[in-house]
């Protein structure tokens, strides 16, 4: 089992301190959320069944790849992940360059969580059609993957259209950094099966995650990729080593944890977790 740390469960003032602790204690990764902008009037939620956004519009937000690149300069081992990046809101040139830069400056430690997005008003604010978000994301992933791996790229699609370009340098990780699709919908699971290296779920229990894992594997088979490994990452409670074994049996490869009640106690919580569970 790999253990990631949920930076999104922190006051941003503690991002650096907690990342330093994660590196020192041996946690595998840190996962940072992002949005382009929070409109004052928001609706929807990334959590199935909820109607209201889980955060207020005044929530502090940073450019995730700039911040993770800063954290890369302070660390040597811990992997640096987006949780998750709204690729569809950006041109693939911008996104591919941001991912490439993080992977290069970190020496190949980027993990890229991508999502189709849930916040319709954010799409309205930038003048894009929320109803096209899934197809736009699919096409943007395709363009990014080609930029990261091919010498010369031309693309003529529904959302992006350009003649031959070159994109250098390539990411350190080949053919590109691991891509993980976030979301709980069937569409997200199918996208993860078709286009990505893994799936990032929301908060789960050992009992609830099994249905999604089964679907993911079935969709992977349908996409002709059943022979390829797929990495399952979710957040969930861990109290004992036996809990870890149950998560592993449920098909989970990485748990994103936040073993603290308040941000000032986060480092102590990570130390306690590492001492009792082991990372």
BADRENTI-695302 format. One record per residue: residue in three letters; x, y, z of N, C-alpha, C, O in turn. Coordinates in steps of 0.001 Angstrom, whole numbers, plus 500000, padded with zeros to 6 digits. Layout:
ALA|X|Y|Z|X|Y|Z|X|Y|Z|X|Y|Z
...
//
This chain:
UNK|500831|498809|500000|500000|500000|500000|500876|501256|500000|501830|501365|500770
UNK|500531|502201|499120|501179|503508|499126|500294|504470|499909|499069|504357|499882
UNK|500920|505417|500605|500183|506394|501381|500494|507801|500895|501641|508248|500927
UNK|499451|508490|500445|499566|509895|500077|498981|510764|501168|498225|510293|502017
UNK|499337|512038|501140|498875|512995|502141|497965|514009|501455|498302|514546|500401
UNK|496813|514263|502062|495795|515146|501488|496059|516591|501879|495614|517037|502936
UNK|496777|517326|501038|497024|518735|501327|495728|519544|501313|495636|520582|501968
UNK|494740|519077|500580|493463|519777|500528|492708|519786|501839|491740|520533|501980
UNK|493122|518979|502802|492502|518949|504124|493183|519905|505099|492938|519858|506304
UNK|494051|520782|504555|494846|521682|505384|494547|523139|505079|494131|523484|503973
UNK|494763|523984|506069|494955|525403|505802|496230|525539|504969|497253|524961|505336
UNK|496203|526286|503854|497386|526371|502995|498655|526841|503705|499760|526587|503224
UNK|498510|527517|504833|499686|527950|505579|500534|526778|506044|501692|526962|506418
UNK|499970|525569|506025|500676|524379|506502|501159|523481|505365|501722|522418|505629
UNK|500956|523878|504117|501364|523027|502989|502846|522666|503059|503209|521499|502911
UNK|503696|523659|503283|505150|523422|503253|505571|522541|504414|506293|521562|504224
UNK|505127|522880|505607|505505|522119|506796|505076|520663|506681|505830|519758|507039
UNK|503866|520440|506183|503355|519076|506083|504060|518312|504968|504325|517119|505117
UNK|504367|518971|503861|505114|518296|502798|506510|517912|503274|506986|516815|502979
UNK|507160|518796|503999|508471|518465|504570|508370|517252|505490|509237|516379|505474
UNK|507307|517204|506293|507120|516071|507196|506841|514786|506417|507359|513724|506762
UNK|506030|514881|505377|505737|513708|504552|507006|513145|503935|507183|511928|503882
UNK|507881|514008|503474|509170|513580|502916|510012|512897|503989|510577|511827|503761
UNK|510088|513524|505159|510934|512998|506245|510431|511655|506755|511228|510783|507100
UNK|509117|511486|506806|508524|510285|507406|508368|509126|506429|508105|507996|506842
UNK|508527|509399|505143|508471|508317|504166|507137|508130|503470|506926|507102|502826
UNK|506221|509099|503580|504982|509019|502808|505312|509078|501325|506257|509752|500914
UNK|504522|508361|500523|504835|508221|499095|504565|509484|498301|505285|509768|497344
UNK|503529|510267|498678|503110|511377|497835|502335|512405|498638|501845|512118|499731
UNK|502227|513620|498079|501320|514642|498591|500397|515043|497439|500821|515113|496286
UNK|499115|515307|497773|498084|515546|496761|497442|516898|497009|496888|517152|498078
UNK|497526|517769|495996|497092|519161|496133|495913|519458|495220|495975|519162|494027
UNK|494832|520038|495755|493669|520364|494924|493892|521638|494124|494856|522369|494354
UNK|492989|521899|493179|493094|523133|492419|491755|523499|491783|490908|522644|491525
UNK|491596|524781|491542|490535|525331|490700|491131|526553|490019|492100|527137|490504
UNK|490546|526930|488897|490999|528129|488213|490436|529365|488892|491136|530361|489077
UNK|489144|529288|489265|488488|530394|489946|487246|529851|490640|486655|528873|490184
UNK|486844|530489|491752|485592|530154|492422|484600|531303|492219|484762|532359|492832
UNK|483593|531128|491388|482554|532161|491286|481831|532335|492625|481712|531392|493407
UNK|481357|533543|492870|480651|533815|494128|479391|532963|494241|479054|532482|495323
UNK|478700|532779|493119|477483|531971|493121|477814|530604|492530|478066|530482|491331
UNK|477809|529582|493377|478171|528234|492960|477030|527276|493271|476213|527516|494159
UNK|476999|526195|492524|476057|525117|492790|476753|523804|492481|477913|523796|492071
UNK|476055|522697|492674|476585|521356|492454|477614|520986|493535|477940|521784|494414
UNK|478105|519756|493434|479108|519245|494363|479806|518061|493720|479193|517345|492928
UNK|481076|517839|494040|481747|516647|493531|481318|515372|494250|481654|514272|493812
UNK|480579|515510|495349|480168|514347|496125|478775|513903|495689|477833|514693|495765
UNK|478623|512676|495240|477320|512191|494779|476235|512374|495846|476420|512024|497011
UNK|475099|512931|495413|473988|513130|496327|473953|514483|497001|472913|514882|497524
UNK|475087|515213|497001|475131|516543|497602|474770|517593|496555|475116|517455|495382
UNK|474073|518644|496988|473646|519686|496062|474451|520964|496200|474374|521833|495332
UNK|475225|521099|497277|475918|522353|497536|477433|522142|497512|477917|521093|497936
UNK|478181|523130|497019|479644|523006|496976|480220|522795|498373|479694|523327|499350
UNK|481304|522014|498467|481884|521718|499778|482798|522817|500301|483292|522718|501424
UNK|483034|523865|499512|483949|524936|499921|483314|526287|499591|482549|526385|498632
UNK|483620|527332|500370|483132|528678|500045|483980|529290|498930|485107|528847|498706
UNK|483459|530304|498222|484222|530909|497129|485468|531659|497588|486330|531976|496769
UNK|485574|531944|498871|486751|532638|499402|487912|531690|499714|488951|532134|500200
UNK|487751|530394|499442|488804|529414|499727|490089|529766|498978|490035|530000|497770
UNK|491243|529811|499651|492499|530121|498966|492857|529044|497944|492758|527851|498231
UNK|493271|529467|496758|493638|528561|495676|494943|529043|495052|495182|530246|494940
UNK|495779|528099|494648|497061|528424|494026|497188|527736|492677|496484|526766|492396
UNK|498083|528240|491850|498443|527520|490632|499129|526232|491072|500229|526268|491622
UNK|498487|525104|490832|498926|523855|491445|500301|523416|490944|501101|522905|491727
UNK|500589|523605|489664|501886|523156|489163|503016|524085|489596|504140|523630|489809
UNK|502736|525373|489729|503745|526287|490262|504063|525935|491711|505226|525903|492112
UNK|503011|525671|492492|503228|525370|493907|503940|524031|494084|504853|523912|494900
UNK|503517|523021|493314|504181|521719|493425|505629|521791|492947|506483|521076|493470
UNK|505917|522637|491970|507305|522811|491533|508137|523453|492643|509303|523106|492829
UNK|507539|524383|493374|508204|524955|494546|508482|523866|495588|509577|523801|496148
UNK|507492|523018|495841|507689|521928|496798|508736|520931|496293|509457|520327|497087
UNK|508814|520766|494992|509827|519862|494422|511229|520331|494781|512116|519512|495018
UNK|511437|521653|494823|512748|522180|495147|513141|521982|496597|514319|522102|496935
UNK|512173|521680|497472|512437|521454|498889|512597|519980|499215|513016|519637|500320
UNK|512272|519102|498276|512192|517668|498560|513015|516886|497549|513441|517418|496524
UNK|513227|515619|497856|514005|514765|496967|513279|513481|496578|513599|512887|495548
UNK|512320|513044|497369|511743|511725|497165|510223|511727|497003|509696|511024|496141
UNK|509523|512495|497809|508066|512428|497819|507501|512826|496454|507986|513765|495822
UNK|506466|512099|496004|505864|512390|494718|504830|513508|494876|504251|513691|495946
UNK|504613|514247|493793|503869|515491|493835|502678|515383|492887|502849|515244|491676
UNK|501462|515449|493453|500272|515065|492700|499202|516148|492717|499075|516899|493684
UNK|498430|516220|491624|497273|517102|491543|496008|516317|491869|495860|515160|491477
UNK|495099|516966|492594|493959|516227|493165|492653|517025|493108|492155|517407|494167
UNK|492066|517302|491931|492568|516969|490603|492596|518244|489776|491981|519249|490132
UNK|493325|518180|488658|493526|519326|487771|492421|519375|486727|492119|518367|486088
UNK|491819|520542|486554|490731|520718|485603|491297|521016|484211|491275|522156|483747
UNK|491794|519987|483571|492461|520123|482281|491550|520737|481225|492021|521502|480384
UNK|490260|520421|481248|489360|520910|480217|489225|522417|480177|488801|522966|479160
UNK|489574|523104|481256|489491|524559|481295|490708|525231|480668|490743|526454|480533
UNK|491703|524438|480286|492926|524998|479724|493168|524489|478315|492683|523425|477928
UNK|493928|525271|477553|494416|524755|476279|495465|523690|476590|496232|523852|477539
UNK|495518|522605|475816|496500|521551|476089|497942|522027|476062|498784|521452|476752
UNK|498256|523065|475284|499633|523583|475289|500020|524047|476693|501120|523767|477168
UNK|499100|524761|477350|499381|525288|478690|499511|524157|479698|500436|524140|480509
UNK|498578|523212|479641|498587|522108|480596|499790|521201|480393|500452|520820|481358
UNK|500075|520853|479144|501202|519962|478868|502509|520584|479320|503386|519882|479823
UNK|502655|521900|479146|503881|522580|479574|503994|522586|481091|505088|522413|481629
UNK|502882|522783|481785|502911|522797|483248|503306|521438|483799|504135|521351|484705
UNK|502715|520370|483258|503045|519012|483696|504501|518690|483398|505218|518159|484246
UNK|504928|519015|482188|506324|518740|481793|507304|519446|482717|508311|518867|483125
UNK|507005|520709|483047|507920|521473|483893|508025|520846|485280|509128|520684|485801
UNK|506890|520492|485884|506933|519846|487195|507728|518551|487128|508548|518284|488007
UNK|507503|517750|486107|508195|516470|486030|509693|516656|485867|510481|515896|486430
UNK|510089|517663|485099|511524|517904|484888|512179|518432|486159|513209|517905|486579
UNK|511602|519463|486782|512264|520062|487950|512232|519137|489152|513064|519268|490050
UNK|511279|518194|489190|511207|517257|490316|512016|515989|490071|512101|515129|490949
UNK|512609|515865|488889|513348|514643|488574|512448|513446|488352|512825|512315|488661
UNK|511251|513685|487815|510346|512580|487503|509457|512162|488646|509245|510968|488860
UNK|508923|513136|489400|508073|512803|490551|506637|513287|490403|505902|513330|491390
UNK|506222|513649|489202|504867|514155|488998|503860|513013|488913|504118|511993|488274
UNK|502724|513191|489555|501548|512338|489423|500396|513273|489064|500143|514244|489777
UNK|499701|512991|487974|498747|513956|487439|497322|513431|487567|496891|512580|486789
UNK|496596|513947|488557|495178|513662|488675|494390|514648|487832|494605|515857|487924
UNK|493478|514144|487010|492698|514966|486092|491213|514727|486328|490798|513615|486655
UNK|490410|515785|486160|488979|515619|486326|488200|516356|485257|488695|517315|484665
UNK|486973|515902|485011|486112|516563|484032|485473|517821|484608|484939|518647|483867
UNK|485530|517964|485925|485012|519136|486633|483561|518935|487059|482798|518209|486421
UNK|483207|519599|488153|481843|519548|488679|481222|520934|488809|480009|521056|488974
UNK|482054|521993|488734|481603|523345|489050|481205|524079|487761|482042|524686|487094
UNK|479912|524011|487428|479432|524570|486166|479699|526065|486063|480044|526552|484987
UNK|479549|526799|487150|479727|528248|487097|481174|528632|486812|481432|529726|486310
UNK|482128|527746|487127|483525|528010|486783|483708|527985|485267|484456|528791|484713
UNK|483029|527067|484609|483058|527004|483141|482358|528210|482542|482828|528764|481548
UNK|481239|528629|483130|480547|529823|482654|481468|531041|482741|481479|531883|481843
UNK|482242|531129|483831|483097|532297|484047|484178|532434|482981|484585|533548|482650
UNK|484645|531312|482442|485696|531379|481419|485123|531252|480006|485876|531223|479033
UNK|483793|531175|479890|483157|531179|478589|483187|529861|477851|483177|529841|476620
UNK|483225|528752|478583|483214|527430|477966|481932|526688|478327|481331|526929|479374
UNK|481531|525791|477448|480277|525057|477603|480485|523861|478533|481201|522918|478197
UNK|479854|523912|479697|479983|522846|480681|479533|521504|480122|480065|520459|480497
UNK|478554|521534|479228|478024|520290|478665|479046|519553|477803|478887|518361|477538
UNK|480086|520248|477368|481123|519614|476525|482323|519140|477336|483316|518696|476761
UNK|482247|519227|478658|483454|519035|479465|484090|517666|479277|485316|517562|479237
UNK|483283|516611|479161|483846|515273|479024|484584|515090|477714|485714|514602|477697
UNK|483956|515476|476621|484595|515337|475310|485797|516254|475179|486795|515887|474560
UNK|485707|517461|475764|486843|518378|475738|488021|517792|476517|489167|517897|476079
UNK|487748|517182|477658|488807|516565|478447|489452|515414|477688|490677|515292|477670
UNK|488636|514568|477059|489185|513450|476294|490139|513943|475215|491235|513406|475052
UNK|489720|514964|474483|490564|515468|473405|491824|516136|473950|492904|515994|473377
UNK|491684|516862|475052|492848|517513|475648|493867|516491|476139|495072|516700|475992
UNK|493398|515389|476719|494324|514332|477142|495070|513773|475948|496285|513585|476002
UNK|494351|513507|474868|494991|512980|473661|496086|513924|473161|497186|513481|472830
UNK|495784|515224|473106|496767|516192|472621|497987|516226|473541|499123|516224|473069
UNK|497749|516259|474854|498866|516299|475806|499757|515063|475666|500983|515178|475649
UNK|499152|513906|475568|499935|512679|475444|500800|512702|474195|501939|512236|474220
UNK|500272|513238|473106|501068|513328|471879|502203|514342|472039|503321|514093|471588
UNK|501925|515475|472672|502969|516478|472892|504093|515916|473757|505266|516212|473529
UNK|503734|515111|474742|504735|514553|475652|505578|513441|475022|506651|513113|475530
UNK|505100|512864|473921|505754|511649|473422|506176|511684|471955|507003|510869|471545
UNK|505637|512597|471155|505946|512621|469728|506834|513812|469383|506760|514859|470026
UNK|507663|513646|468378|508596|514715|467991|507867|515904|467369|508126|517054|467725
UNK|506960|515623|466445|506191|516668|465770|504711|516308|465874|504328|515164|465631
UNK|503876|517293|466237|502453|517027|466465|501608|518040|465692|501832|519247|465777
UNK|500645|517535|464947|499582|518344|464356|498258|517728|464786|498144|516509|464909
UNK|497260|518574|465014|495987|518063|465514|494848|518891|464933|494910|520121|464910
UNK|493826|518220|464473|492660|518908|463926|491419|518220|464493|490899|517258|463929
UNK|490965|518749|465631|489851|518124|466329|488682|519069|466503|488631|520148|465912
UNK|487738|518634|467337|486537|519437|467571|486842|520688|468386|486284|521751|468115
UNK|487712|520577|469371|487977|521684|470280|489331|522347|470064|489507|523519|470396
UNK|490284|521611|469513|491642|522132|469333|492094|521846|467916|491888|520751|467395
UNK|492714|522842|467296|493084|522716|465891|494397|523460|465676|494468|524676|465855
UNK|495431|522724|465291|496720|523375|465033|497549|522533|464079|497427|521310|464025
UNK|498399|523228|463325|499332|522554|462426|500560|522111|463201|500585|522200|464429
UNK|501566|521641|462507|502709|520989|463138|503422|521892|464152|503776|523035|463862
UNK|503618|521332|465350|504375|522002|466406|505367|521006|467005|505223|519792|466862
UNK|506367|521549|467671|507309|520723|468437|507209|521125|469901|506886|522267|470226
UNK|507491|520172|470771|507307|520375|472211|508485|519729|472933|508552|518505|473042
UNK|509405|520541|473422|510596|520044|474094|510850|520843|475363|510435|521999|475452
UNK|511527|520249|476355|511910|518842|476416|510715|517975|476794|509684|518477|477243
UNK|510868|516695|476610|509828|515761|477017|509904|515539|478529|510944|515787|479139
UNK|508811|515074|479133|508859|514742|480562|509917|513685|480860|510317|512926|479977
UNK|510360|513646|482097|511340|512644|482528|510720|511254|482485|511352|510308|482016
UNK|509486|511123|482972|508812|509825|482994|508265|509501|481601|507702|510363|480927
UNK|508435|508269|481191|508057|507861|479840|506903|506869|479860|506861|505991|480722
UNK|505966|506995|478925|505914|508023|477887|505448|509374|478401|505593|510384|477711
UNK|504883|509405|479621|504462|510635|480286|504238|510302|481759|504170|509126|482115
UNK|504122|511314|482624|503846|511047|484038|502531|510289|484210|501630|510432|483383
UNK|502404|509485|485269|501163|508737|485490|499946|509659|485520|499951|510696|486183
UNK|498910|509263|484790|497666|510020|484736|496582|509264|485497|496405|508060|485315
UNK|495860|509983|486351|494798|509390|487157|493532|510210|486952|493548|511428|487130
UNK|492444|509561|486581|491185|510261|486375|490397|510282|487677|490191|509242|488304
UNK|489959|511471|488079|489172|511614|489288|487689|511629|489003|487261|512034|487922
UNK|486902|511188|489970|485454|511229|489834|484810|509905|490180|485451|508855|490129
UNK|483539|509962|490534|482807|508781|490974|481813|508260|489942|481238|507188|490131
UNK|481602|508988|488868|480604|508605|487882|481097|507459|487005|482292|507171|486942
UNK|480149|506814|486332|480529|505797|485361|481396|506402|484260|482328|505759|483777
UNK|481087|507643|483862|481884|508304|482825|483334|508457|483260|484248|508257|482460
UNK|483551|508814|484533|484914|508959|485038|485633|507609|485062|486803|507519|484691
UNK|484940|506574|485493|485548|505248|485541|485880|504748|484138|486928|504138|483927
UNK|484998|505002|483187|485281|504597|481809|486466|505374|481244|487302|504814|480536
UNK|486532|506653|481557|487655|507478|481083|488968|506972|481687|489980|506885|480991
UNK|488951|506646|482956|490158|506105|483595|490573|504804|482932|491761|504560|482720
UNK|489594|503968|482602|489899|502683|481969|490480|502863|480584|491384|502127|480189
UNK|489967|503843|479833|490380|504019|478444|491684|504793|478291|492528|504446|477465
UNK|491844|505860|479106|492860|506857|478789|493965|507005|479826|494976|507651|479549
UNK|493803|506433|480997|494706|506777|482092|495403|505558|482679|495175|504416|482279
UNK|496264|505857|483646|497010|504822|484360|496339|504445|485668|496676|503434|486284
UNK|495374|505278|486091|494727|505001|487361|493468|505814|487539|493111|506639|486698
UNK|492803|505564|488652|491572|506252|489031|491731|506802|490438|492260|506132|491325
UNK|491258|508052|490636|491259|508681|491952|489815|508859|492395|489074|509642|491800
UNK|489414|508145|493424|488067|508274|493949|488002|509305|495062|489020|509850|495487
UNK|486806|509557|495518|486583|510454|496648|486786|509646|497936|487412|508587|497927
UNK|486249|510165|499034|486336|509440|500299|485490|508172|500224|484339|508209|499789
UNK|486064|507061|500650|485390|505773|500586|485571|505021|501894|486367|505399|502753
UNK|484807|503947|502015|485048|502935|503031|485490|501666|502310|485379|501558|501089
UNK|485988|500718|503081|486371|499436|502486|485173|498796|501794|485315|498154|500754
UNK|483989|498978|502382|482791|498364|501818|482328|499082|500550|481830|498435|499629
UNK|482480|500394|500487|481923|501149|499359|482802|501126|498122|482298|501307|497014
UNK|484092|500910|498277|484997|501055|497133|484921|499876|496166|485263|500020|494992
UNK|484481|498722|496637|484514|497512|495820|483743|497622|494526|484210|497151|493489
UNK|482548|498247|494564|481728|498354|493358|482442|499167|492290|482395|498820|491110
UNK|483105|500250|492695|483826|501081|491727|485033|500353|491159|485316|500457|489966
UNK|485740|499624|491994|486897|498859|491524|486456|497797|490518|487113|497592|489497
UNK|485353|497130|490807|484844|496104|489882|484476|496731|488530|484806|496186|487477
UNK|483796|497869|488569|483445|498550|487322|484699|498965|486552|484780|498779|485338
UNK|485667|499524|487264|486894|499979|486624|487577|498834|485894|488018|498995|484756
UNK|487665|497695|486535|488321|496543|485912|487516|496029|484721|488088|495617|483711
UNK|486186|496054|484842|485349|495621|483719|485508|496567|482532|485638|496126|481391
UNK|485496|497864|482808|485664|498830|481728|487072|498729|481118|487258|498959|479923
UNK|488030|498393|481933|489405|498211|481433|489437|497041|480443|490069|497127|479390
UNK|488758|495961|480788|488671|494813|479883|487980|495210|478582|488432|494845|477496
UNK|486882|495961|478695|486137|496367|477512|486966|497266|476604|486782|497266|475387
UNK|487872|498029|477193|488735|498917|476416|489949|498196|475843|490784|498814|475183
UNK|490051|496891|476094|491185|496130|475600|492458|496359|476382|493554|496116|475877
UNK|492320|496827|477618|493494|497139|478439|493532|496301|479717|494229|496649|480670
UNK|492784|495198|479733|492728|494381|480935|494063|493806|481345|494256|493456|482509
UNK|494998|493702|480400|496330|493163|480698|497236|494206|481340|498307|493867|481845
UNK|496818|495480|481328|497632|496546|481901|497206|496817|483344|496012|496797|483641
UNK|498154|497070|484241|497773|497404|485614|497057|498741|485672|497327|499624|484857
UNK|496160|498900|486613|495493|500171|486842|495592|500488|488329|495301|499637|489170
UNK|495999|501701|488648|496252|502102|490031|494988|502728|490618|494444|503680|490059
UNK|494532|502197|491734|493333|502699|492409|493758|503511|493630|494439|503008|494523
UNK|493341|504778|493650|493679|505703|494724|492401|506276|495306|491572|506802|494563
UNK|492223|506187|496615|491051|506778|497273|491459|507320|498628|492516|506979|499159
UNK|490608|508165|499177|490744|508561|500567|489898|507666|501433|488836|507208|501011
UNK|490358|507412|502638|489577|506554|503514|490224|506406|504872|491405|506711|505034
UNK|489461|505938|505856|489959|505827|507226|490892|504630|507421|490662|503547|506884
UNK|491934|504854|508193|492869|503791|508569|493202|503963|510039|493728|504996|510453
UNK|492891|502945|510821|493200|502986|512246|494238|501948|512644|494996|502155|513592
UNK|494276|500824|511919|495169|499727|512278|495795|499129|511026|495368|499415|509908
UNK|496799|498308|511222|497419|497596|510110|496402|496660|509453|496438|496456|508239
UNK|495507|496099|510244|494462|495243|509678|493572|496015|508700|493104|495453|507710
UNK|493341|497297|508976|492576|498125|508043|493279|498199|506694|492640|498129|505644
UNK|494594|498339|506734|495365|498421|505492|495187|497136|504682|495008|497178|503465
UNK|495237|496013|505360|495059|494719|504676|493685|494655|504020|493560|494153|502903
UNK|492650|495155|504696|491301|495139|504130|491212|496037|502894|490568|495680|501907
UNK|491853|497187|502951|491876|498068|501782|492579|497384|500605|492121|497459|499465
UNK|493678|496731|500895|494403|496035|499823|493537|494941|499195|493512|494790|497974
UNK|492837|494189|500023|491967|493129|499511|490815|493704|498682|490292|493033|497792
UNK|490422|494949|498977|489353|495602|498227|489837|496137|496884|489040|496623|496082
UNK|491147|496048|496638|491687|496466|495347|492294|497852|495330|492541|498396|494254
UNK|492542|498437|496486|493102|499781|496571|494626|499704|496617|495198|498896|497348
UNK|495272|500560|495824|496736|500597|495754|497336|501753|496538|498470|501672|497010
UNK|496565|502833|496675|497068|504014|497384|495939|504640|498184|494832|504823|497677
UNK|496228|504968|499439|495284|505681|500294|495799|507093|500530|496948|507293|500924
UNK|494932|508067|500283|495257|509457|500605|494688|509744|501988|493476|509698|502193
UNK|495566|510037|502927|495162|510123|504323|495317|511543|504861|496078|512349|504326
UNK|494586|511825|505916|494682|513115|506624|494467|512849|508104|493410|513180|508641
UNK|495451|512255|508775|495277|511830|510167|495445|512978|511167|496321|512942|512032
UNK|494599|513984|511033|494620|515118|511951|493217|515694|512041|492416|515531|511121
UNK|492920|516361|513135|491626|517011|513310|491678|518465|512869|490712|518991|512315
UNK|492826|519118|513122|493023|520515|512739|494419|520670|512161|495327|519910|512499
UNK|494587|521653|511290|495860|521828|510590|497072|521949|511523|498115|521375|511212
UNK|496985|522668|512657|498168|522748|513521|498642|521398|514045|499800|521258|514438
UNK|497754|520399|514055|498146|519078|514529|498514|518111|513427|498652|516915|513680
UNK|498676|518602|512203|498881|517704|511068|500211|516963|511136|500254|515756|510896
UNK|501282|517654|511456|502587|516981|511499|502594|515913|512585|503081|514804|512362
UNK|502064|516235|513746|501978|515241|514822|501123|514052|514379|501442|512906|514694
UNK|500042|514325|513653|499198|513243|513159|499923|512351|512173|499775|511129|512213
UNK|500702|512945|511294|501484|512143|510346|502533|511306|511072|502761|510151|510714
UNK|503164|511878|512078|504163|511128|512847|503524|509948|513561|504083|508851|513595
UNK|502345|510184|514132|501639|509108|514832|501223|508021|513846|501352|506833|514140
UNK|500724|508423|512675|500311|507464|511657|501507|506636|511190|501414|505413|511089
UNK|502616|507291|510907|503802|506575|510425|504323|505611|511477|504825|504536|511149
UNK|504201|506002|512759|504686|505126|513814|503799|503914|514063|504302|502840|514393
UNK|502492|504071|513911|501576|502991|514228|501225|502129|513022|501073|500914|513151
UNK|501095|502751|511845|500703|502015|510637|501919|501637|509811|501995|500546|509248
UNK|502875|502567|509750|504054|502356|508908|503769|502817|507492|502701|502544|506944
UNK|504732|503520|506898|504548|504016|505540|505717|503579|504638|505736|503905|503451
//
